């Protein structure tokens, strides 16, 4: 899974899978993400579901296979 991202003003931003804007932030302490344009909150599973267009169960499997 590859989520487009870039550094803006010294902070890593990701492309929101819902609105396609880089007005995002990730809290490294909680591993939660927020898009300030569409006001959506994401956890790791939410992002996998949106980016890959897959179900919750398939997202968990994908993350387990690739990141554990």
PyMOL Python script that loads the backbone (N, CA, C, O; Angstrom):
from pymol import cmd

cmd.read_pdbstr("""\
ATOM      1  N   UNK A   1       0.855  -1.170   0.000  1.00  0.00           N
ATOM      2  CA  UNK A   1       0.000   0.000   0.000  1.00  0.00           C
ATOM      3  C   UNK A   1       0.901   1.234   0.000  1.00  0.00           C
ATOM      4  O   UNK A   1       1.820   1.343   0.812  1.00  0.00           O
ATOM      5  N   UNK A   2       0.636   2.132  -0.892  1.00  0.00           N
ATOM      6  CA  UNK A   2       1.424   3.358  -1.001  1.00  0.00           C
ATOM      7  C   UNK A   2       0.471   4.551  -0.936  1.00  0.00           C
ATOM      8  O   UNK A   2      -0.380   4.725  -1.809  1.00  0.00           O
ATOM      9  N   UNK A   3       0.623   5.363   0.100  1.00  0.00           N
ATOM     10  CA  UNK A   3      -0.176   6.573   0.250  1.00  0.00           C
ATOM     11  C   UNK A   3       0.700   7.755  -0.159  1.00  0.00           C
ATOM     12  O   UNK A   3       1.755   7.971   0.437  1.00  0.00           O
ATOM     13  N   UNK A   4       0.278   8.527  -1.168  1.00  0.00           N
ATOM     14  CA  UNK A   4       1.078   9.687  -1.564  1.00  0.00           C
ATOM     15  C   UNK A   4       1.287  10.627  -0.378  1.00  0.00           C
ATOM     16  O   UNK A   4       0.357  10.916   0.375  1.00  0.00           O
ATOM     17  N   UNK A   5       2.528  11.098  -0.229  1.00  0.00           N
ATOM     18  CA  UNK A   5       2.834  12.004   0.870  1.00  0.00           C
ATOM     19  C   UNK A   5       3.987  12.906   0.474  1.00  0.00           C
ATOM     20  O   UNK A   5       4.736  12.616  -0.459  1.00  0.00           O
ATOM     21  N   UNK A   6       4.115  14.015   1.207  1.00  0.00           N
ATOM     22  CA  UNK A   6       5.217  14.943   0.970  1.00  0.00           C
ATOM     23  C   UNK A   6       5.403  15.805   2.212  1.00  0.00           C
ATOM     24  O   UNK A   6       4.533  15.874   3.081  1.00  0.00           O
ATOM     25  N   UNK A   7       6.544  16.451   2.274  1.00  0.00           N
ATOM     26  CA  UNK A   7       6.837  17.345   3.393  1.00  0.00           C
ATOM     27  C   UNK A   7       6.420  18.764   2.988  1.00  0.00           C
ATOM     28  O   UNK A   7       6.865  19.286   1.965  1.00  0.00           O
ATOM     29  N   UNK A   8       5.570  19.369   3.799  1.00  0.00           N
ATOM     30  CA  UNK A   8       5.098  20.736   3.587  1.00  0.00           C
ATOM     31  C   UNK A   8       5.362  21.501   4.878  1.00  0.00           C
ATOM     32  O   UNK A   8       4.910  21.104   5.951  1.00  0.00           O
ATOM     33  N   UNK A   9       6.096  22.597   4.761  1.00  0.00           N
ATOM     34  CA  UNK A   9       6.438  23.427   5.913  1.00  0.00           C
ATOM     35  C   UNK A   9       7.054  22.607   7.039  1.00  0.00           C
ATOM     36  O   UNK A   9       6.766  22.833   8.214  1.00  0.00           O
ATOM     37  N   UNK A  10       7.905  21.653   6.671  1.00  0.00           N
ATOM     38  CA  UNK A  10       8.615  20.836   7.644  1.00  0.00           C
ATOM     39  C   UNK A  10       7.824  19.702   8.258  1.00  0.00           C
ATOM     40  O   UNK A  10       8.324  19.007   9.142  1.00  0.00           O
ATOM     41  N   UNK A  11       6.579  19.500   7.798  1.00  0.00           N
ATOM     42  CA  UNK A  11       5.755  18.420   8.347  1.00  0.00           C
ATOM     43  C   UNK A  11       5.350  17.454   7.241  1.00  0.00           C
ATOM     44  O   UNK A  11       5.021  17.877   6.133  1.00  0.00           O
ATOM     45  N   UNK A  12       5.375  16.169   7.539  1.00  0.00           N
ATOM     46  CA  UNK A  12       4.953  15.155   6.577  1.00  0.00           C
ATOM     47  C   UNK A  12       3.441  15.186   6.466  1.00  0.00           C
ATOM     48  O   UNK A  12       2.737  15.097   7.472  1.00  0.00           O
ATOM     49  N   UNK A  13       2.942  15.311   5.248  1.00  0.00           N
ATOM     50  CA  UNK A  13       1.496  15.331   4.965  1.00  0.00           C
ATOM     51  C   UNK A  13       1.173  14.188   4.008  1.00  0.00           C
ATOM     52  O   UNK A  13       2.004  13.816   3.179  1.00  0.00           O
ATOM     53  N   UNK A  14      -0.012  13.640   4.119  1.00  0.00           N
ATOM     54  CA  UNK A  14      -0.441  12.587   3.199  1.00  0.00           C
ATOM     55  C   UNK A  14      -1.625  13.093   2.384  1.00  0.00           C
ATOM     56  O   UNK A  14      -2.345  14.000   2.801  1.00  0.00           O
ATOM     57  N   UNK A  15      -1.808  12.495   1.228  1.00  0.00           N
ATOM     58  CA  UNK A  15      -2.929  12.864   0.368  1.00  0.00           C
ATOM     59  C   UNK A  15      -4.197  12.218   0.922  1.00  0.00           C
ATOM     60  O   UNK A  15      -4.295  10.994   1.002  1.00  0.00           O
ATOM     61  N   UNK A  16      -5.150  13.037   1.296  1.00  0.00           N
ATOM     62  CA  UNK A  16      -6.405  12.515   1.851  1.00  0.00           C
ATOM     63  C   UNK A  16      -7.098  11.657   0.803  1.00  0.00           C
ATOM     64  O   UNK A  16      -7.330  12.116  -0.315  1.00  0.00           O
ATOM     65  N   UNK A  17      -7.432  10.415   1.149  1.00  0.00           N
ATOM     66  CA  UNK A  17      -8.085   9.541   0.179  1.00  0.00           C
ATOM     67  C   UNK A  17      -9.531   9.930  -0.131  1.00  0.00           C
ATOM     68  O   UNK A  17     -10.119   9.420  -1.084  1.00  0.00           O
ATOM     69  N   UNK A  18     -10.100  10.824   0.662  1.00  0.00           N
ATOM     70  CA  UNK A  18     -11.483  11.251   0.416  1.00  0.00           C
ATOM     71  C   UNK A  18     -11.561  12.517  -0.430  1.00  0.00           C
ATOM     72  O   UNK A  18     -12.349  12.575  -1.374  1.00  0.00           O
ATOM     73  N   UNK A  19     -10.752  13.540  -0.106  1.00  0.00           N
ATOM     74  CA  UNK A  19     -10.874  14.812  -0.817  1.00  0.00           C
ATOM     75  C   UNK A  19      -9.664  15.133  -1.705  1.00  0.00           C
ATOM     76  O   UNK A  19      -9.672  16.134  -2.422  1.00  0.00           O
ATOM     77  N   UNK A  20      -8.623  14.287  -1.658  1.00  0.00           N
ATOM     78  CA  UNK A  20      -7.425  14.460  -2.488  1.00  0.00           C
ATOM     79  C   UNK A  20      -6.690  15.772  -2.241  1.00  0.00           C
ATOM     80  O   UNK A  20      -6.184  16.393  -3.176  1.00  0.00           O
ATOM     81  N   UNK A  21      -6.633  16.188  -0.989  1.00  0.00           N
ATOM     82  CA  UNK A  21      -5.883  17.378  -0.591  1.00  0.00           C
ATOM     83  C   UNK A  21      -4.780  16.969   0.382  1.00  0.00           C
ATOM     84  O   UNK A  21      -4.865  15.927   1.032  1.00  0.00           O
ATOM     85  N   UNK A  22      -3.756  17.794   0.472  1.00  0.00           N
ATOM     86  CA  UNK A  22      -2.658  17.543   1.399  1.00  0.00           C
ATOM     87  C   UNK A  22      -2.805  18.337   2.694  1.00  0.00           C
ATOM     88  O   UNK A  22      -1.816  18.545   3.397  1.00  0.00           O
ATOM     89  N   UNK A  23      -3.996  18.778   3.018  1.00  0.00           N
ATOM     90  CA  UNK A  23      -4.230  19.531   4.258  1.00  0.00           C
ATOM     91  C   UNK A  23      -4.484  18.550   5.402  1.00  0.00           C
ATOM     92  O   UNK A  23      -5.569  18.516   5.981  1.00  0.00           O
ATOM     93  N   UNK A  24      -3.463  17.756   5.713  1.00  0.00           N
ATOM     94  CA  UNK A  24      -3.574  16.653   6.655  1.00  0.00           C
ATOM     95  C   UNK A  24      -2.472  16.718   7.698  1.00  0.00           C
ATOM     96  O   UNK A  24      -1.497  17.455   7.553  1.00  0.00           O
ATOM     97  N   UNK A  25      -2.646  15.934   8.752  1.00  0.00           N
ATOM     98  CA  UNK A  25      -1.629  15.804   9.788  1.00  0.00           C
ATOM     99  C   UNK A  25      -1.761  14.428  10.420  1.00  0.00           C
ATOM    100  O   UNK A  25      -2.839  13.835  10.444  1.00  0.00           O
ATOM    101  N   UNK A  26      -0.638  13.933  10.932  1.00  0.00           N
ATOM    102  CA  UNK A  26      -0.609  12.654  11.630  1.00  0.00           C
ATOM    103  C   UNK A  26      -0.062  12.895  13.029  1.00  0.00           C
ATOM    104  O   UNK A  26       0.966  13.552  13.194  1.00  0.00           O
ATOM    105  N   UNK A  27      -0.746  12.368  14.029  1.00  0.00           N
ATOM    106  CA  UNK A  27      -0.259  12.450  15.392  1.00  0.00           C
ATOM    107  C   UNK A  27       0.581  11.204  15.652  1.00  0.00           C
ATOM    108  O   UNK A  27       0.023  10.114  15.782  1.00  0.00           O
ATOM    109  N   UNK A  28       1.907  11.331  15.733  1.00  0.00           N
ATOM    110  CA  UNK A  28       2.753  10.153  15.904  1.00  0.00           C
ATOM    111  C   UNK A  28       2.562   9.442  17.245  1.00  0.00           C
ATOM    112  O   UNK A  28       2.877   8.259  17.367  1.00  0.00           O
ATOM    113  N   UNK A  29       2.053  10.149  18.242  1.00  0.00           N
ATOM    114  CA  UNK A  29       1.827   9.518  19.552  1.00  0.00           C
ATOM    115  C   UNK A  29       0.632   8.564  19.522  1.00  0.00           C
ATOM    116  O   UNK A  29       0.641   7.532  20.193  1.00  0.00           O
ATOM    117  N   UNK A  30      -0.392   8.909  18.744  1.00  0.00           N
ATOM    118  CA  UNK A  30      -1.599   8.082  18.692  1.00  0.00           C
ATOM    119  C   UNK A  30      -1.736   7.308  17.379  1.00  0.00           C
ATOM    120  O   UNK A  30      -2.577   6.416  17.260  1.00  0.00           O
ATOM    121  N   UNK A  31      -0.895   7.660  16.389  1.00  0.00           N
ATOM    122  CA  UNK A  31      -0.953   7.065  15.052  1.00  0.00           C
ATOM    123  C   UNK A  31      -2.309   7.318  14.381  1.00  0.00           C
ATOM    124  O   UNK A  31      -2.784   6.502  13.591  1.00  0.00           O
ATOM    125  N   UNK A  32      -2.914   8.446  14.706  1.00  0.00           N
ATOM    126  CA  UNK A  32      -4.172   8.843  14.089  1.00  0.00           C
ATOM    127  C   UNK A  32      -3.918  10.013  13.149  1.00  0.00           C
ATOM    128  O   UNK A  32      -3.000  10.807  13.355  1.00  0.00           O
ATOM    129  N   UNK A  33      -4.748  10.104  12.115  1.00  0.00           N
ATOM    130  CA  UNK A  33      -4.581  11.132  11.097  1.00  0.00           C
ATOM    131  C   UNK A  33      -5.856  11.955  10.978  1.00  0.00           C
ATOM    132  O   UNK A  33      -6.948  11.510  11.332  1.00  0.00           O
ATOM    133  N   UNK A  34      -5.679  13.170  10.468  1.00  0.00           N
ATOM    134  CA  UNK A  34      -6.809  14.096  10.309  1.00  0.00           C
ATOM    135  C   UNK A  34      -6.648  14.862   9.016  1.00  0.00           C
ATOM    136  O   UNK A  34      -5.550  15.309   8.683  1.00  0.00           O
ATOM    137  N   UNK A  35      -7.749  15.017   8.279  1.00  0.00           N
ATOM    138  CA  UNK A  35      -7.788  15.908   7.127  1.00  0.00           C
ATOM    139  C   UNK A  35      -8.561  17.148   7.568  1.00  0.00           C
ATOM    140  O   UNK A  35      -9.707  17.060   8.009  1.00  0.00           O
ATOM    141  N   UNK A  36      -7.913  18.297   7.438  1.00  0.00           N
ATOM    142  CA  UNK A  36      -8.541  19.540   7.891  1.00  0.00           C
ATOM    143  C   UNK A  36      -9.461  20.139   6.840  1.00  0.00           C
ATOM    144  O   UNK A  36     -10.251  21.033   7.142  1.00  0.00           O
ATOM    145  N   UNK A  37      -9.365  19.658   5.614  1.00  0.00           N
ATOM    146  CA  UNK A  37     -10.273  20.150   4.571  1.00  0.00           C
ATOM    147  C   UNK A  37     -11.633  19.480   4.682  1.00  0.00           C
ATOM    148  O   UNK A  37     -12.655  20.156   4.796  1.00  0.00           O
ATOM    149  N   UNK A  38     -11.649  18.145   4.651  1.00  0.00           N
ATOM    150  CA  UNK A  38     -12.945  17.439   4.706  1.00  0.00           C
ATOM    151  C   UNK A  38     -13.334  17.046   6.135  1.00  0.00           C
ATOM    152  O   UNK A  38     -14.401  16.475   6.363  1.00  0.00           O
ATOM    153  N   UNK A  39     -12.447  17.363   7.100  1.00  0.00           N
ATOM    154  CA  UNK A  39     -12.711  17.141   8.522  1.00  0.00           C
ATOM    155  C   UNK A  39     -12.906  15.667   8.885  1.00  0.00           C
ATOM    156  O   UNK A  39     -13.656  15.336   9.803  1.00  0.00           O
ATOM    157  N   UNK A  40     -12.217  14.786   8.147  1.00  0.00           N
ATOM    158  CA  UNK A  40     -12.271  13.351   8.424  1.00  0.00           C
ATOM    159  C   UNK A  40     -11.112  12.951   9.324  1.00  0.00           C
ATOM    160  O   UNK A  40     -10.010  13.489   9.214  1.00  0.00           O
ATOM    161  N   UNK A  41     -11.374  12.001  10.217  1.00  0.00           N
ATOM    162  CA  UNK A  41     -10.340  11.384  11.044  1.00  0.00           C
ATOM    163  C   UNK A  41     -10.097   9.981  10.516  1.00  0.00           C
ATOM    164  O   UNK A  41     -11.026   9.307  10.072  1.00  0.00           O
ATOM    165  N   UNK A  42      -8.848   9.545  10.567  1.00  0.00           N
ATOM    166  CA  UNK A  42      -8.490   8.230  10.058  1.00  0.00           C
ATOM    167  C   UNK A  42      -7.580   7.513  11.045  1.00  0.00           C
ATOM    168  O   UNK A  42      -6.730   8.130  11.688  1.00  0.00           O
ATOM    169  N   UNK A  43      -7.772   6.204  11.156  1.00  0.00           N
ATOM    170  CA  UNK A  43      -6.757   5.376  11.778  1.00  0.00           C
ATOM    171  C   UNK A  43      -6.105   4.578  10.646  1.00  0.00           C
ATOM    172  O   UNK A  43      -6.488   4.734   9.486  1.00  0.00           O
ATOM    173  N   UNK A  44      -5.150   3.747  10.959  1.00  0.00           N
ATOM    174  CA  UNK A  44      -4.418   3.016   9.928  1.00  0.00           C
ATOM    175  C   UNK A  44      -5.339   2.143   9.079  1.00  0.00           C
ATOM    176  O   UNK A  44      -5.180   2.074   7.861  1.00  0.00           O
ATOM    177  N   UNK A  45      -6.278   1.493   9.704  1.00  0.00           N
ATOM    178  CA  UNK A  45      -7.214   0.618   8.974  1.00  0.00           C
ATOM    179  C   UNK A  45      -8.113   1.445   8.059  1.00  0.00           C
ATOM    180  O   UNK A  45      -8.367   1.050   6.921  1.00  0.00           O
ATOM    181  N   UNK A  46      -8.596   2.587   8.544  1.00  0.00           N
ATOM    182  CA  UNK A  46      -9.431   3.461   7.713  1.00  0.00           C
ATOM    183  C   UNK A  46      -8.697   3.884   6.441  1.00  0.00           C
ATOM    184  O   UNK A  46      -9.263   3.855   5.348  1.00  0.00           O
ATOM    185  N   UNK A  47      -7.432   4.276   6.594  1.00  0.00           N
ATOM    186  CA  UNK A  47      -6.664   4.710   5.428  1.00  0.00           C
ATOM    187  C   UNK A  47      -6.481   3.561   4.454  1.00  0.00           C
ATOM    188  O   UNK A  47      -6.631   3.753   3.248  1.00  0.00           O
ATOM    189  N   UNK A  48      -6.161   2.369   4.945  1.00  0.00           N
ATOM    190  CA  UNK A  48      -6.008   1.206   4.067  1.00  0.00           C
ATOM    191  C   UNK A  48      -7.307   0.915   3.322  1.00  0.00           C
ATOM    192  O   UNK A  48      -7.284   0.626   2.126  1.00  0.00           O
ATOM    193  N   UNK A  49      -8.430   0.987   4.016  1.00  0.00           N
ATOM    194  CA  UNK A  49      -9.723   0.738   3.380  1.00  0.00           C
ATOM    195  C   UNK A  49      -9.990   1.740   2.266  1.00  0.00           C
ATOM    196  O   UNK A  49     -10.422   1.358   1.178  1.00  0.00           O
ATOM    197  N   UNK A  50      -9.737   3.017   2.527  1.00  0.00           N
ATOM    198  CA  UNK A  50     -10.010   4.069   1.543  1.00  0.00           C
ATOM    199  C   UNK A  50      -9.053   4.002   0.351  1.00  0.00           C
ATOM    200  O   UNK A  50      -9.484   4.085  -0.800  1.00  0.00           O
ATOM    201  N   UNK A  51      -7.771   3.853   0.625  1.00  0.00           N
ATOM    202  CA  UNK A  51      -6.774   3.867  -0.448  1.00  0.00           C
ATOM    203  C   UNK A  51      -6.913   2.650  -1.354  1.00  0.00           C
ATOM    204  O   UNK A  51      -6.876   2.770  -2.578  1.00  0.00           O
ATOM    205  N   UNK A  52      -7.073   1.476  -0.743  1.00  0.00           N
ATOM    206  CA  UNK A  52      -7.138   0.227  -1.516  1.00  0.00           C
ATOM    207  C   UNK A  52      -8.553  -0.144  -1.954  1.00  0.00           C
ATOM    208  O   UNK A  52      -8.734  -1.054  -2.763  1.00  0.00           O
ATOM    209  N   UNK A  53      -9.557   0.558  -1.422  1.00  0.00           N
ATOM    210  CA  UNK A  53     -10.969   0.258  -1.727  1.00  0.00           C
ATOM    211  C   UNK A  53     -11.300  -1.199  -1.380  1.00  0.00           C
ATOM    212  O   UNK A  53     -11.830  -1.951  -2.198  1.00  0.00           O
ATOM    213  N   UNK A  54     -10.966  -1.566  -0.132  1.00  0.00           N
ATOM    214  CA  UNK A  54     -11.193  -2.931   0.341  1.00  0.00           C
ATOM    215  C   UNK A  54     -11.948  -2.894   1.668  1.00  0.00           C
ATOM    216  O   UNK A  54     -12.117  -1.835   2.273  1.00  0.00           O
ATOM    217  N   UNK A  55     -12.395  -4.061   2.104  1.00  0.00           N
ATOM    218  CA  UNK A  55     -13.176  -4.169   3.330  1.00  0.00           C
ATOM    219  C   UNK A  55     -12.294  -4.055   4.569  1.00  0.00           C
ATOM    220  O   UNK A  55     -11.066  -4.049   4.484  1.00  0.00           O
ATOM    221  N   UNK A  56     -12.949  -3.965   5.709  1.00  0.00           N
ATOM    222  CA  UNK A  56     -12.240  -3.904   6.984  1.00  0.00           C
ATOM    223  C   UNK A  56     -11.352  -5.133   7.173  1.00  0.00           C
ATOM    224  O   UNK A  56     -10.169  -5.008   7.489  1.00  0.00           O
ATOM    225  N   UNK A  57     -11.925  -6.313   6.978  1.00  0.00           N
ATOM    226  CA  UNK A  57     -11.174  -7.559   7.177  1.00  0.00           C
ATOM    227  C   UNK A  57      -9.981  -7.626   6.221  1.00  0.00           C
ATOM    228  O   UNK A  57      -8.881  -7.999   6.628  1.00  0.00           O
ATOM    229  N   UNK A  58     -10.193  -7.268   4.962  1.00  0.00           N
ATOM    230  CA  UNK A  58      -9.092  -7.292   4.001  1.00  0.00           C
ATOM    231  C   UNK A  58      -8.026  -6.244   4.345  1.00  0.00           C
ATOM    232  O   UNK A  58      -6.841  -6.458   4.090  1.00  0.00           O
ATOM    233  N   UNK A  59      -8.442  -5.130   4.915  1.00  0.00           N
ATOM    234  CA  UNK A  59      -7.485  -4.102   5.334  1.00  0.00           C
ATOM    235  C   UNK A  59      -6.602  -4.617   6.464  1.00  0.00           C
ATOM    236  O   UNK A  59      -5.390  -4.403   6.464  1.00  0.00           O
ATOM    237  N   UNK A  60      -7.216  -5.293   7.420  1.00  0.00           N
ATOM    238  CA  UNK A  60      -6.445  -5.857   8.533  1.00  0.00           C
ATOM    239  C   UNK A  60      -5.446  -6.887   8.001  1.00  0.00           C
ATOM    240  O   UNK A  60      -4.288  -6.900   8.418  1.00  0.00           O
ATOM    241  N   UNK A  61      -5.885  -7.742   7.090  1.00  0.00           N
ATOM    242  CA  UNK A  61      -4.985  -8.740   6.493  1.00  0.00           C
ATOM    243  C   UNK A  61      -3.832  -8.071   5.745  1.00  0.00           C
ATOM    244  O   UNK A  61      -2.680  -8.482   5.879  1.00  0.00           O
ATOM    245  N   UNK A  62      -4.143  -7.045   4.961  1.00  0.00           N
ATOM    246  CA  UNK A  62      -3.113  -6.320   4.211  1.00  0.00           C
ATOM    247  C   UNK A  62      -2.072  -5.716   5.145  1.00  0.00           C
ATOM    248  O   UNK A  62      -0.870  -5.851   4.914  1.00  0.00           O
ATOM    249  N   UNK A  63      -2.533  -5.054   6.193  1.00  0.00           N
ATOM    250  CA  UNK A  63      -1.613  -4.427   7.121  1.00  0.00           C
ATOM    251  C   UNK A  63      -0.782  -5.469   7.877  1.00  0.00           C
ATOM    252  O   UNK A  63       0.409  -5.266   8.115  1.00  0.00           O
ATOM    253  N   UNK A  64      -1.407  -6.567   8.244  1.00  0.00           N
ATOM    254  CA  UNK A  64      -0.683  -7.636   8.940  1.00  0.00           C
ATOM    255  C   UNK A  64       0.403  -8.221   8.050  1.00  0.00           C
ATOM    256  O   UNK A  64       1.529  -8.434   8.501  1.00  0.00           O
ATOM    257  N   UNK A  65       0.075  -8.482   6.793  1.00  0.00           N
ATOM    258  CA  UNK A  65       1.029  -9.079   5.858  1.00  0.00           C
ATOM    259  C   UNK A  65       2.188  -8.146   5.544  1.00  0.00           C
ATOM    260  O   UNK A  65       3.313  -8.607   5.347  1.00  0.00           O
ATOM    261  N   UNK A  66       1.935  -6.853   5.495  1.00  0.00           N
ATOM    262  CA  UNK A  66       2.950  -5.905   5.037  1.00  0.00           C
ATOM    263  C   UNK A  66       3.689  -5.162   6.146  1.00  0.00           C
ATOM    264  O   UNK A  66       4.770  -4.624   5.908  1.00  0.00           O
ATOM    265  N   UNK A  67       3.135  -5.123   7.332  1.00  0.00           N
ATOM    266  CA  UNK A  67       3.747  -4.284   8.362  1.00  0.00           C
ATOM    267  C   UNK A  67       4.038  -4.994   9.669  1.00  0.00           C
ATOM    268  O   UNK A  67       4.549  -4.362  10.594  1.00  0.00           O
ATOM    269  N   UNK A  68       3.742  -6.261   9.787  1.00  0.00           N
ATOM    270  CA  UNK A  68       4.076  -6.987  11.034  1.00  0.00           C
ATOM    271  C   UNK A  68       5.183  -7.963  10.794  1.00  0.00           C
ATOM    272  O   UNK A  68       5.600  -8.663  11.717  1.00  0.00           O
TER     273      UNK A  68
END
""", "prot")
cmd.dss("prot")
cmd.show_as("cartoon", "prot")
cmd.util.cbc("prot")
cmd.orient("prot")
